[in-house]
């Protein structure tokens, strides 16, 4: 996500939020998420870290077609999906994969901001 942020047009950044949603609310306490944001240089206004209840997470994951499964007491297996939403909360783009070319995602963000 930091790579995507670097590629979004500078003039558009004030209108973009990068939201990370924890799938492990028991481990990912607010304090732990804050520490993660510091360690990964994700502290400016564009970053937001969310956590919910296990039930909330399941419902949210289903809506976004994210699969996840707890494989040990401290580890999860999960799909890597990036979703882009317009200012009304409507999903306009989705990309799956880790380490893939994010050009389409960056283009979708820049297009939404320019609309």
Biopython code that builds the backbone (N, CA, C, O; Angstrom):
import numpy as np
from Bio.PDB.StructureBuilder import StructureBuilder

atoms = [
    (1, "UNK", "N", (0.830, -1.195, 0.000)),
    (1, "UNK", "CA", (0.000, 0.000, 0.000)),
    (1, "UNK", "C", (0.872, 1.255, 0.000)),
    (1, "UNK", "O", (0.497, 2.273, -0.582)),
    (2, "UNK", "N", (2.038, 1.183, 0.654)),
    (2, "UNK", "CA", (2.924, 2.354, 0.608)),
    (2, "UNK", "C", (3.381, 2.614, -0.816)),
    (2, "UNK", "O", (3.530, 3.767, -1.221)),
    (3, "UNK", "N", (3.605, 1.553, -1.577)),
    (3, "UNK", "CA", (4.000, 1.699, -2.977)),
    (3, "UNK", "C", (2.887, 2.377, -3.783)),
    (3, "UNK", "O", (3.161, 3.224, -4.634)),
    (4, "UNK", "N", (1.663, 2.011, -3.521)),
    (4, "UNK", "CA", (0.533, 2.637, -4.208)),
    (4, "UNK", "C", (0.470, 4.113, -3.828)),
    (4, "UNK", "O", (0.277, 4.967, -4.693)),
    (5, "UNK", "N", (0.630, 4.416, -2.560)),
    (5, "UNK", "CA", (0.583, 5.814, -2.119)),
    (5, "UNK", "C", (1.638, 6.636, -2.852)),
    (5, "UNK", "O", (1.364, 7.760, -3.273)),
    (6, "UNK", "N", (2.831, 6.090, -3.005)),
    (6, "UNK", "CA", (3.908, 6.806, -3.697)),
    (6, "UNK", "C", (3.543, 7.122, -5.143)),
    (6, "UNK", "O", (4.038, 8.096, -5.710)),
    (7, "UNK", "N", (2.683, 6.307, -5.738)),
    (7, "UNK", "CA", (2.355, 6.454, -7.149)),
    (7, "UNK", "C", (1.081, 7.254, -7.409)),
    (7, "UNK", "O", (0.769, 7.569, -8.558)),
    (8, "UNK", "N", (0.349, 7.583, -6.353)),
    (8, "UNK", "CA", (-0.836, 8.423, -6.518)),
    (8, "UNK", "C", (-0.363, 9.860, -6.708)),
    (8, "UNK", "O", (0.553, 10.314, -6.022)),
    (9, "UNK", "N", (-0.980, 10.563, -7.630)),
    (9, "UNK", "CA", (-0.604, 11.949, -7.904)),
    (9, "UNK", "C", (-0.621, 12.762, -6.609)),
    (9, "UNK", "O", (-1.585, 12.707, -5.846)),
    (10, "UNK", "N", (0.440, 13.505, -6.372)),
    (10, "UNK", "CA", (0.587, 14.297, -5.152)),
    (10, "UNK", "C", (-0.634, 15.180, -4.877)),
    (10, "UNK", "O", (-1.077, 15.307, -3.736)),
    (11, "UNK", "N", (-1.164, 15.779, -5.930)),
    (11, "UNK", "CA", (-2.323, 16.666, -5.770)),
    (11, "UNK", "C", (-3.563, 15.912, -5.301)),
    (11, "UNK", "O", (-4.495, 16.525, -4.779)),
    (12, "UNK", "N", (-3.588, 14.589, -5.478)),
    (12, "UNK", "CA", (-4.749, 13.787, -5.100)),
    (12, "UNK", "C", (-4.677, 13.231, -3.681)),
    (12, "UNK", "O", (-5.696, 12.810, -3.134)),
    (13, "UNK", "N", (-3.499, 13.222, -3.083)),
    (13, "UNK", "CA", (-3.326, 12.548, -1.796)),
    (13, "UNK", "C", (-4.211, 13.103, -0.686)),
    (13, "UNK", "O", (-4.633, 12.348, 0.191)),
    (14, "UNK", "N", (-4.502, 14.394, -0.700)),
    (14, "UNK", "CA", (-5.328, 14.945, 0.371)),
    (14, "UNK", "C", (-6.752, 14.404, 0.328)),
    (14, "UNK", "O", (-7.496, 14.552, 1.297)),
    (15, "UNK", "N", (-7.139, 13.784, -0.774)),
    (15, "UNK", "CA", (-8.491, 13.235, -0.926)),
    (15, "UNK", "C", (-8.522, 11.713, -0.879)),
    (15, "UNK", "O", (-9.516, 11.103, -1.273)),
    (16, "UNK", "N", (-7.446, 11.092, -0.400)),
    (16, "UNK", "CA", (-7.350, 9.630, -0.378)),
    (16, "UNK", "C", (-7.105, 9.151, 1.047)),
    (16, "UNK", "O", (-6.336, 9.757, 1.794)),
    (17, "UNK", "N", (-7.763, 8.063, 1.413)),
    (17, "UNK", "CA", (-7.502, 7.365, 2.672)),
    (17, "UNK", "C", (-7.097, 5.937, 2.345)),
    (17, "UNK", "O", (-7.750, 5.262, 1.549)),
    (18, "UNK", "N", (-6.026, 5.488, 2.958)),
    (18, "UNK", "CA", (-5.587, 4.099, 2.835)),
    (18, "UNK", "C", (-5.999, 3.409, 4.128)),
    (18, "UNK", "O", (-5.486, 3.724, 5.201)),
    (19, "UNK", "N", (-6.925, 2.472, 4.017)),
    (19, "UNK", "CA", (-7.517, 1.851, 5.201)),
    (19, "UNK", "C", (-7.067, 0.400, 5.298)),
    (19, "UNK", "O", (-7.238, -0.388, 4.368)),
    (20, "UNK", "N", (-6.494, 0.073, 6.433)),
    (20, "UNK", "CA", (-6.074, -1.295, 6.717)),
    (20, "UNK", "C", (-7.053, -1.841, 7.753)),
    (20, "UNK", "O", (-7.323, -1.190, 8.762)),
    (21, "UNK", "N", (-7.584, -3.038, 7.501)),
    (21, "UNK", "CA", (-8.555, -3.642, 8.410)),
    (21, "UNK", "C", (-7.962, -4.916, 8.988)),
    (21, "UNK", "O", (-7.591, -5.828, 8.248)),
    (22, "UNK", "N", (-7.874, -4.976, 10.299)),
    (22, "UNK", "CA", (-7.331, -6.152, 10.980)),
    (22, "UNK", "C", (-8.330, -7.302, 10.920)),
    (22, "UNK", "O", (-9.535, -7.100, 11.070)),
    (23, "UNK", "N", (-7.819, -8.499, 10.700)),
    (23, "UNK", "CA", (-8.663, -9.695, 10.774)),
    (23, "UNK", "C", (-8.464, -10.412, 12.106)),
    (23, "UNK", "O", (-9.063, -11.459, 12.350)),
    (24, "UNK", "N", (-7.617, -9.840, 12.967)),
    (24, "UNK", "CA", (-7.322, -10.439, 14.271)),
    (24, "UNK", "C", (-7.474, -9.390, 15.375)),
    (24, "UNK", "O", (-6.475, -8.899, 15.901)),
    (25, "UNK", "N", (-8.707, -9.045, 15.727)),
    (25, "UNK", "CA", (-8.909, -7.982, 16.710)),
    (25, "UNK", "C", (-8.390, -8.314, 18.104)),
    (25, "UNK", "O", (-8.125, -7.406, 18.892)),
    (26, "UNK", "N", (-8.243, -9.579, 18.415)),
    (26, "UNK", "CA", (-7.717, -9.935, 19.733)),
    (26, "UNK", "C", (-6.241, -9.567, 19.852)),
    (26, "UNK", "O", (-5.811, -9.069, 20.892)),
    (27, "UNK", "N", (-5.468, -9.806, 18.806)),
    (27, "UNK", "CA", (-4.043, -9.491, 18.808)),
    (27, "UNK", "C", (-3.794, -8.047, 18.428)),
    (27, "UNK", "O", (-2.951, -7.381, 19.029)),
    (28, "UNK", "N", (-4.515, -7.558, 17.439)),
    (28, "UNK", "CA", (-4.294, -6.212, 16.915)),
    (28, "UNK", "C", (-5.063, -5.177, 17.734)),
    (28, "UNK", "O", (-6.079, -4.638, 17.296)),
    (29, "UNK", "N", (-4.554, -4.920, 18.920)),
    (29, "UNK", "CA", (-5.148, -3.909, 19.793)),
    (29, "UNK", "C", (-4.857, -2.527, 19.200)),
    (29, "UNK", "O", (-3.988, -2.393, 18.338)),
    (30, "UNK", "N", (-5.574, -1.509, 19.653)),
    (30, "UNK", "CA", (-5.260, -0.157, 19.180)),
    (30, "UNK", "C", (-3.790, 0.212, 19.390)),
    (30, "UNK", "O", (-3.178, 0.858, 18.539)),
    (31, "UNK", "N", (-3.234, -0.200, 20.518)),
    (31, "UNK", "CA", (-1.822, 0.093, 20.792)),
    (31, "UNK", "C", (-0.907, -0.617, 19.792)),
    (31, "UNK", "O", (0.068, -0.042, 19.308)),
    (32, "UNK", "N", (-1.231, -1.854, 19.497)),
    (32, "UNK", "CA", (-0.406, -2.616, 18.555)),
    (32, "UNK", "C", (-0.523, -2.041, 17.140)),
    (32, "UNK", "O", (0.475, -1.968, 16.422)),
    (33, "UNK", "N", (-1.713, -1.639, 16.736)),
    (33, "UNK", "CA", (-1.888, -1.030, 15.422)),
    (33, "UNK", "C", (-1.141, 0.299, 15.338)),
    (33, "UNK", "O", (-0.562, 0.621, 14.300)),
    (34, "UNK", "N", (-1.150, 1.065, 16.418)),
    (34, "UNK", "CA", (-0.410, 2.326, 16.429)),
    (34, "UNK", "C", (1.085, 2.063, 16.280)),
    (34, "UNK", "O", (1.768, 2.766, 15.535)),
    (35, "UNK", "N", (1.591, 1.065, 16.977)),
    (35, "UNK", "CA", (3.003, 0.713, 16.866)),
    (35, "UNK", "C", (3.334, 0.249, 15.442)),
    (35, "UNK", "O", (4.374, 0.614, 14.894)),
    (36, "UNK", "N", (2.460, -0.543, 14.858)),
    (36, "UNK", "CA", (2.640, -0.998, 13.475)),
    (36, "UNK", "C", (2.721, 0.201, 12.533)),
    (36, "UNK", "O", (3.571, 0.242, 11.643)),
    (37, "UNK", "N", (1.836, 1.173, 12.732)),
    (37, "UNK", "CA", (1.835, 2.353, 11.865)),
    (37, "UNK", "C", (3.144, 3.122, 11.993)),
    (37, "UNK", "O", (3.655, 3.634, 10.997)),
    (38, "UNK", "N", (3.692, 3.211, 13.190)),
    (38, "UNK", "CA", (4.982, 3.884, 13.391)),
    (38, "UNK", "C", (6.106, 3.126, 12.696)),
    (38, "UNK", "O", (6.905, 3.707, 11.962)),
    (39, "UNK", "N", (6.151, 1.824, 12.939)),
    (39, "UNK", "CA", (7.219, 0.994, 12.382)),
    (39, "UNK", "C", (7.215, 0.982, 10.860)),
    (39, "UNK", "O", (8.259, 0.795, 10.235)),
    (40, "UNK", "N", (6.042, 1.182, 10.261)),
    (40, "UNK", "CA", (5.909, 1.104, 8.803)),
    (40, "UNK", "C", (5.688, 2.465, 8.143)),
    (40, "UNK", "O", (5.277, 2.543, 6.985)),
    (41, "UNK", "N", (5.964, 3.534, 8.890)),
    (41, "UNK", "CA", (5.879, 4.895, 8.345)),
    (41, "UNK", "C", (4.505, 5.175, 7.724)),
    (41, "UNK", "O", (4.396, 5.689, 6.612)),
    (42, "UNK", "N", (3.470, 4.821, 8.476)),
    (42, "UNK", "CA", (2.089, 4.998, 8.027)),
    (42, "UNK", "C", (1.327, 5.851, 9.035)),
    (42, "UNK", "O", (0.254, 5.463, 9.498)),
    (43, "UNK", "N", (1.878, 7.009, 9.371)),
    (43, "UNK", "CA", (1.273, 7.827, 10.420)),
    (43, "UNK", "C", (0.615, 9.107, 9.924)),
    (43, "UNK", "O", (-0.027, 9.805, 10.708)),
    (44, "UNK", "N", (0.755, 9.429, 8.659)),
    (44, "UNK", "CA", (0.147, 10.673, 8.201)),
    (44, "UNK", "C", (-1.359, 10.496, 8.015)),
    (44, "UNK", "O", (-1.898, 9.409, 8.219)),
    (45, "UNK", "N", (-2.020, 11.568, 7.631)),
    (45, "UNK", "CA", (-3.483, 11.584, 7.569)),
    (45, "UNK", "C", (-4.096, 10.625, 6.562)),
    (45, "UNK", "O", (-5.294, 10.350, 6.634)),
    (46, "UNK", "N", (-3.317, 10.115, 5.635)),
    (46, "UNK", "CA", (-3.883, 9.211, 4.627)),
    (46, "UNK", "C", (-4.135, 7.805, 5.174)),
    (46, "UNK", "O", (-4.887, 7.043, 4.567)),
    (47, "UNK", "N", (-3.527, 7.447, 6.303)),
    (47, "UNK", "CA", (-3.625, 6.082, 6.823)),
    (47, "UNK", "C", (-4.663, 5.967, 7.925)),
    (47, "UNK", "O", (-4.775, 6.834, 8.791)),
    (48, "UNK", "N", (-5.427, 4.869, 7.873)),
    (48, "UNK", "CA", (-6.394, 4.565, 8.917)),
    (48, "UNK", "C", (-6.351, 3.060, 9.175)),
    (48, "UNK", "O", (-6.354, 2.256, 8.242)),
    (49, "UNK", "N", (-6.311, 2.696, 10.448)),
    (49, "UNK", "CA", (-6.276, 1.289, 10.842)),
    (49, "UNK", "C", (-7.542, 0.974, 11.622)),
    (49, "UNK", "O", (-7.875, 1.656, 12.590)),
    (50, "UNK", "N", (-8.249, -0.078, 11.185)),
    (50, "UNK", "CA", (-9.526, -0.446, 11.793)),
    (50, "UNK", "C", (-9.473, -1.862, 12.327)),
    (50, "UNK", "O", (-8.745, -2.718, 11.825)),
    (51, "UNK", "N", (-10.261, -2.078, 13.350)),
    (51, "UNK", "CA", (-10.462, -3.429, 13.867)),
    (51, "UNK", "C", (-11.897, -3.520, 14.344)),
    (51, "UNK", "O", (-12.489, -2.533, 14.779)),
    (52, "UNK", "N", (-12.437, -4.705, 14.256)),
    (52, "UNK", "CA", (-13.819, -4.902, 14.693)),
    (52, "UNK", "C", (-13.913, -6.183, 15.489)),
    (52, "UNK", "O", (-12.901, -6.744, 15.910)),
    (53, "UNK", "N", (-15.113, -6.632, 15.688)),
    (53, "UNK", "CA", (-15.317, -7.912, 16.356)),
    (53, "UNK", "C", (-15.138, -9.025, 15.325)),
    (53, "UNK", "O", (-15.202, -8.763, 14.124)),
    (54, "UNK", "N", (-14.918, -10.253, 15.770)),
    (54, "UNK", "CA", (-14.829, -11.350, 14.804)),
    (54, "UNK", "C", (-16.061, -11.436, 13.891)),
    (54, "UNK", "O", (-15.925, -11.739, 12.706)),
    (55, "UNK", "N", (-17.245, -11.178, 14.422)),
    (55, "UNK", "CA", (-18.454, -11.197, 13.595)),
    (55, "UNK", "C", (-18.454, -10.097, 12.551)),
    (55, "UNK", "O", (-18.809, -10.325, 11.395)),
    (56, "UNK", "N", (-18.053, -8.905, 12.964)),
    (56, "UNK", "CA", (-17.951, -7.787, 12.021)),
    (56, "UNK", "C", (-16.959, -8.116, 10.917)),
    (56, "UNK", "O", (-17.216, -7.863, 9.740)),
    (57, "UNK", "N", (-15.831, -8.678, 11.307)),
    (57, "UNK", "CA", (-14.793, -9.006, 10.323)),
    (57, "UNK", "C", (-15.298, -10.012, 9.299)),
    (57, "UNK", "O", (-15.020, -9.875, 8.107)),
    (58, "UNK", "N", (-16.029, -11.010, 9.745)),
    (58, "UNK", "CA", (-16.556, -12.011, 8.825)),
    (58, "UNK", "C", (-17.516, -11.401, 7.817)),
    (58, "UNK", "O", (-17.466, -11.716, 6.628)),
    (59, "UNK", "N", (-18.381, -10.535, 8.296)),
    (59, "UNK", "CA", (-19.347, -9.881, 7.407)),
    (59, "UNK", "C", (-18.629, -8.955, 6.423)),
    (59, "UNK", "O", (-18.935, -8.954, 5.230)),
    (60, "UNK", "N", (-17.681, -8.176, 6.922)),
    (60, "UNK", "CA", (-16.927, -7.254, 6.075)),
    (60, "UNK", "C", (-16.136, -8.019, 5.017)),
    (60, "UNK", "O", (-16.113, -7.629, 3.850)),
    (61, "UNK", "N", (-15.489, -9.107, 5.428)),
    (61, "UNK", "CA", (-14.717, -9.927, 4.490)),
    (61, "UNK", "C", (-15.618, -10.519, 3.410)),
    (61, "UNK", "O", (-15.233, -10.567, 2.241)),
    (62, "UNK", "N", (-16.799, -10.963, 3.785)),
    (62, "UNK", "CA", (-17.726, -11.545, 2.805)),
    (62, "UNK", "C", (-18.139, -10.513, 1.761)),
    (62, "UNK", "O", (-18.217, -10.828, 0.574)),
    (63, "UNK", "N", (-18.403, -9.286, 2.196)),
    (63, "UNK", "CA", (-18.809, -8.227, 1.270)),
    (63, "UNK", "C", (-17.703, -7.935, 0.265)),
    (63, "UNK", "O", (-17.976, -7.680, -0.908)),
    (64, "UNK", "N", (-16.448, -7.972, 0.725)),
    (64, "UNK", "CA", (-15.316, -7.650, -0.152)),
    (64, "UNK", "C", (-14.688, -8.874, -0.813)),
    (64, "UNK", "O", (-13.693, -8.743, -1.527)),
    (65, "UNK", "N", (-15.245, -10.045, -0.590)),
    (65, "UNK", "CA", (-14.733, -11.301, -1.153)),
    (65, "UNK", "C", (-13.321, -11.611, -0.677)),
    (65, "UNK", "O", (-12.496, -12.115, -1.440)),
    (66, "UNK", "N", (-13.047, -11.304, 0.592)),
    (66, "UNK", "CA", (-11.757, -11.621, 1.206)),
    (66, "UNK", "C", (-11.914, -12.924, 1.976)),
    (66, "UNK", "O", (-12.826, -13.066, 2.790)),
    (67, "UNK", "N", (-11.033, -13.860, 1.718)),
    (67, "UNK", "CA", (-11.042, -15.130, 2.449)),
    (67, "UNK", "C", (-9.968, -15.083, 3.526)),
    (67, "UNK", "O", (-8.862, -14.595, 3.292)),
    (68, "UNK", "N", (-10.301, -15.595, 4.708)),
    (68, "UNK", "CA", (-9.286, -15.708, 5.749)),
    (68, "UNK", "C", (-9.623, -16.872, 6.668)),
    (68, "UNK", "O", (-10.779, -17.267, 6.820)),
    (69, "UNK", "N", (-8.566, -17.405, 7.274)),
    (69, "UNK", "CA", (-8.732, -18.545, 8.163)),
    (69, "UNK", "C", (-7.626, -18.505, 9.193)),
    (69, "UNK", "O", (-6.458, -18.315, 8.853)),
    (70, "UNK", "N", (-7.992, -18.686, 10.460)),
    (70, "UNK", "CA", (-6.981, -18.750, 11.505)),
    (70, "UNK", "C", (-6.321, -20.118, 11.438)),
    (70, "UNK", "O", (-6.995, -21.147, 11.490)),
    (71, "UNK", "N", (-4.984, -20.123, 11.320)),
    (71, "UNK", "CA", (-4.263, -21.399, 11.194)),
    (71, "UNK", "C", (-3.466, -21.761, 12.450)),
    (71, "UNK", "O", (-2.980, -22.884, 12.580)),
    (72, "UNK", "N", (-3.336, -20.816, 13.361)),
    (72, "UNK", "CA", (-2.759, -21.084, 14.686)),
    (72, "UNK", "C", (-3.257, -19.979, 15.608)),
    (72, "UNK", "O", (-4.011, -19.104, 15.184)),
    (73, "UNK", "N", (-2.841, -20.020, 16.852)),
    (73, "UNK", "CA", (-3.317, -19.004, 17.796)),
    (73, "UNK", "C", (-2.831, -17.604, 17.452)),
    (73, "UNK", "O", (-3.403, -16.620, 17.922)),
    (74, "UNK", "N", (-1.773, -17.498, 16.632)),
    (74, "UNK", "CA", (-1.231, -16.182, 16.299)),
    (74, "UNK", "C", (-1.087, -15.932, 14.802)),
    (74, "UNK", "O", (-0.519, -14.915, 14.403)),
    (75, "UNK", "N", (-1.584, -16.827, 13.976)),
    (75, "UNK", "CA", (-1.352, -16.686, 12.543)),
    (75, "UNK", "C", (-2.624, -16.936, 11.742)),
    (75, "UNK", "O", (-3.439, -17.795, 12.079)),
    (76, "UNK", "N", (-2.769, -16.154, 10.665)),
    (76, "UNK", "CA", (-3.906, -16.267, 9.761)),
    (76, "UNK", "C", (-3.414, -16.453, 8.337)),
    (76, "UNK", "O", (-2.362, -15.939, 7.954)),
    (77, "UNK", "N", (-4.174, -17.181, 7.574)),
    (77, "UNK", "CA", (-3.990, -17.253, 6.135)),
    (77, "UNK", "C", (-5.090, -16.377, 5.544)),
    (77, "UNK", "O", (-6.247, -16.479, 5.952)),
    (78, "UNK", "N", (-4.740, -15.513, 4.583)),
    (78, "UNK", "CA", (-5.767, -14.636, 4.028)),
    (78, "UNK", "C", (-5.426, -14.227, 2.606)),
    (78, "UNK", "O", (-4.263, -14.216, 2.202)),
    (79, "UNK", "N", (-6.462, -13.895, 1.862)),
    (79, "UNK", "CA", (-6.255, -13.374, 0.517)),
    (79, "UNK", "C", (-5.791, -11.922, 0.628)),
    (79, "UNK", "O", (-6.030, -11.249, 1.631)),
    (80, "UNK", "N", (-5.134, -11.468, -0.410)),
    (80, "UNK", "CA", (-4.655, -10.090, -0.456)),
    (80, "UNK", "C", (-5.456, -9.350, -1.521)),
    (80, "UNK", "O", (-5.200, -9.499, -2.716)),
    (81, "UNK", "N", (-6.412, -8.563, -1.089)),
    (81, "UNK", "CA", (-7.277, -7.857, -2.012)),
    (81, "UNK", "C", (-7.249, -6.370, -1.681)),
    (81, "UNK", "O", (-7.433, -5.965, -0.533)),
    (82, "UNK", "N", (-7.016, -5.577, -2.706)),
    (82, "UNK", "CA", (-7.082, -4.121, -2.585)),
    (82, "UNK", "C", (-8.373, -3.658, -3.235)),
    (82, "UNK", "O", (-8.687, -4.046, -4.361)),
    (83, "UNK", "N", (-9.115, -2.830, -2.526)),
    (83, "UNK", "CA", (-10.372, -2.319, -3.053)),
    (83, "UNK", "C", (-10.319, -0.798, -3.074)),
    (83, "UNK", "O", (-9.789, -0.173, -2.156)),
    (84, "UNK", "N", (-10.870, -0.213, -4.123)),
    (84, "UNK", "CA", (-10.959, 1.239, -4.255)),
    (84, "UNK", "C", (-12.435, 1.608, -4.229)),
    (84, "UNK", "O", (-13.253, 1.042, -4.954)),
    (85, "UNK", "N", (-12.751, 2.576, -3.372)),
    (85, "UNK", "CA", (-14.133, 3.050, -3.234)),
    (85, "UNK", "C", (-14.210, 4.517, -3.631)),
    (85, "UNK", "O", (-13.262, 5.275, -3.425)),
    (86, "UNK", "N", (-15.341, 4.911, -4.201)),
    (86, "UNK", "CA", (-15.528, 6.327, -4.517)),
    (86, "UNK", "C", (-15.949, 7.069, -3.243)),
    (86, "UNK", "O", (-16.084, 6.459, -2.183)),
    (87, "UNK", "N", (-16.153, 8.367, -3.351)),
    (87, "UNK", "CA", (-16.478, 9.177, -2.178)),
    (87, "UNK", "C", (-17.823, 8.815, -1.560)),
    (87, "UNK", "O", (-18.108, 9.209, -0.429)),
    (88, "UNK", "N", (-18.657, 8.065, -2.290)),
    (88, "UNK", "CA", (-19.952, 7.620, -1.765)),
    (88, "UNK", "C", (-19.895, 6.222, -1.166)),
    (88, "UNK", "O", (-20.913, 5.689, -0.724)),
    (89, "UNK", "N", (-18.709, 5.632, -1.152)),
    (89, "UNK", "CA", (-18.553, 4.299, -0.576)),
    (89, "UNK", "C", (-18.860, 3.161, -1.528)),
    (89, "UNK", "O", (-19.008, 2.018, -1.096)),
    (90, "UNK", "N", (-18.959, 3.451, -2.809)),
    (90, "UNK", "CA", (-19.231, 2.423, -3.812)),
    (90, "UNK", "C", (-17.895, 1.881, -4.329)),
    (90, "UNK", "O", (-17.015, 2.646, -4.724)),
    (91, "UNK", "N", (-17.757, 0.550, -4.320)),
    (91, "UNK", "CA", (-16.525, -0.042, -4.815)),
    (91, "UNK", "C", (-16.441, 0.152, -6.329)),
    (91, "UNK", "O", (-17.370, -0.183, -7.064)),
    (92, "UNK", "N", (-15.310, 0.701, -6.779)),
    (92, "UNK", "CA", (-15.129, 0.970, -8.210)),
    (92, "UNK", "C", (-14.003, 0.140, -8.820)),
    (92, "UNK", "O", (-13.846, 0.096, -10.040)),
    (93, "UNK", "N", (-13.225, -0.515, -7.967)),
    (93, "UNK", "CA", (-12.101, -1.307, -8.473)),
    (93, "UNK", "C", (-11.667, -2.277, -7.382)),
    (93, "UNK", "O", (-11.751, -1.976, -6.191)),
    (94, "UNK", "N", (-11.201, -3.450, -7.814)),
    (94, "UNK", "CA", (-10.655, -4.421, -6.878)),
    (94, "UNK", "C", (-9.547, -5.184, -7.575)),
    (94, "UNK", "O", (-9.668, -5.552, -8.743)),
    (95, "UNK", "N", (-8.451, -5.422, -6.836)),
    (95, "UNK", "CA", (-7.314, -6.157, -7.379)),
    (95, "UNK", "C", (-6.850, -7.170, -6.344)),
    (95, "UNK", "O", (-6.738, -6.859, -5.158)),
    (96, "UNK", "N", (-6.587, -8.368, -6.800)),
    (96, "UNK", "CA", (-6.118, -9.421, -5.910)),
    (96, "UNK", "C", (-4.666, -9.732, -6.207)),
    (96, "UNK", "O", (-4.229, -9.706, -7.357)),
    (97, "UNK", "N", (-3.933, -10.024, -5.157)),
    (97, "UNK", "CA", (-2.558, -10.469, -5.324)),
    (97, "UNK", "C", (-1.578, -9.624, -4.550)),
    (97, "UNK", "O", (-1.772, -8.421, -4.373)),
    (98, "UNK", "N", (-0.538, -10.260, -4.095)),
    (98, "UNK", "CA", (0.540, -9.595, -3.372)),
    (98, "UNK", "C", (1.739, -9.505, -4.296)),
    (98, "UNK", "O", (2.113, -10.495, -4.925)),
    (99, "UNK", "N", (2.337, -8.349, -4.387)),
    (99, "UNK", "CA", (3.506, -8.182, -5.239)),
    (99, "UNK", "C", (3.187, -8.083, -6.716)),
    (99, "UNK", "O", (4.070, -8.264, -7.554)),
    (100, "UNK", "N", (1.933, -7.798, -7.048)),
    (100, "UNK", "CA", (1.546, -7.652, -8.453)),
    (100, "UNK", "C", (1.676, -6.189, -8.865)),
    (100, "UNK", "O", (1.787, -5.309, -8.010)),
    (101, "UNK", "N", (1.664, -5.930, -10.152)),
    (101, "UNK", "CA", (1.705, -4.564, -10.651)),
    (101, "UNK", "C", (0.396, -3.874, -10.277)),
    (101, "UNK", "O", (-0.683, -4.331, -10.654)),
    (102, "UNK", "N", (0.495, -2.797, -9.550)),
    (102, "UNK", "CA", (-0.688, -2.085, -9.068)),
    (102, "UNK", "C", (-1.088, -0.909, -9.951)),
    (102, "UNK", "O", (-1.802, -0.015, -9.499)),
    (103, "UNK", "N", (-0.642, -0.897, -11.191)),
    (103, "UNK", "CA", (-0.916, 0.220, -12.088)),
    (103, "UNK", "C", (-2.421, 0.483, -12.233)),
    (103, "UNK", "O", (-2.855, 1.635, -12.220)),
    (104, "UNK", "N", (-3.205, -0.575, -12.372)),
    (104, "UNK", "CA", (-4.656, -0.389, -12.516)),
    (104, "UNK", "C", (-5.275, 0.194, -11.249)),
    (104, "UNK", "O", (-6.188, 1.016, -11.325)),
    (105, "UNK", "N", (-4.791, -0.221, -10.105)),
    (105, "UNK", "CA", (-5.301, 0.311, -8.840)),
    (105, "UNK", "C", (-4.958, 1.791, -8.706)),
    (105, "UNK", "O", (-5.809, 2.593, -8.321)),
    (106, "UNK", "N", (-3.721, 2.155, -9.022)),
    (106, "UNK", "CA", (-3.303, 3.553, -8.963)),
    (106, "UNK", "C", (-4.134, 4.386, -9.947)),
    (106, "UNK", "O", (-4.578, 5.485, -9.614)),
    (107, "UNK", "N", (-4.338, 3.868, -11.133)),
    (107, "UNK", "CA", (-5.146, 4.578, -12.134)),
    (107, "UNK", "C", (-6.577, 4.758, -11.639)),
    (107, "UNK", "O", (-7.173, 5.815, -11.846)),
    (108, "UNK", "N", (-7.136, 3.738, -10.986)),
    (108, "UNK", "CA", (-8.506, 3.837, -10.466)),
    (108, "UNK", "C", (-8.598, 4.909, -9.386)),
    (108, "UNK", "O", (-9.576, 5.654, -9.335)),
    (109, "UNK", "N", (-7.593, 4.992, -8.528)),
    (109, "UNK", "CA", (-7.584, 6.020, -7.484)),
    (109, "UNK", "C", (-7.510, 7.404, -8.112)),
    (109, "UNK", "O", (-8.299, 8.287, -7.776)),
    (110, "UNK", "N", (-6.569, 7.589, -9.015)),
    (110, "UNK", "CA", (-6.418, 8.903, -9.656)),
    (110, "UNK", "C", (-7.670, 9.297, -10.434)),
    (110, "UNK", "O", (-8.055, 10.466, -10.444)),
    (111, "UNK", "N", (-8.307, 8.323, -11.088)),
    (111, "UNK", "CA", (-9.532, 8.604, -11.845)),
    (111, "UNK", "C", (-10.655, 9.026, -10.913)),
    (111, "UNK", "O", (-11.364, 9.991, -11.201)),
    (112, "UNK", "N", (-10.828, 8.325, -9.808)),
    (112, "UNK", "CA", (-11.895, 8.664, -8.860)),
    (112, "UNK", "C", (-11.703, 10.054, -8.280)),
    (112, "UNK", "O", (-12.672, 10.795, -8.110)),
    (113, "UNK", "N", (-10.484, 10.409, -7.979)),
    (113, "UNK", "CA", (-10.211, 11.733, -7.407)),
    (113, "UNK", "C", (-10.504, 12.820, -8.434)),
    (113, "UNK", "O", (-10.983, 13.897, -8.081)),
    (114, "UNK", "N", (-10.222, 12.543, -9.686)),
    (114, "UNK", "CA", (-10.426, 13.567, -10.723)),
    (114, "UNK", "C", (-11.901, 13.719, -11.108)),
    (114, "UNK", "O", (-12.267, 14.709, -11.741)),
    (115, "UNK", "N", (-12.753, 12.754, -10.736)),
    (115, "UNK", "CA", (-14.200, 12.843, -11.059)),
    (115, "UNK", "C", (-14.919, 13.792, -10.128)),
    (115, "UNK", "O", (-16.128, 13.985, -10.255)),
]
sb = StructureBuilder()
sb.init_structure("model")
sb.init_model(0)
sb.init_chain("A")
sb.init_seg("    ")
for serial, (resi, resn, name, xyz) in enumerate(atoms, 1):
    if name == "N":
        sb.init_residue(resn, " ", resi, " ")
    sb.init_atom(name, np.array(xyz, "f"), 0.0, 1.0, " ", f" {name:<3s}", serial, name[0])
structure = sb.get_structure()
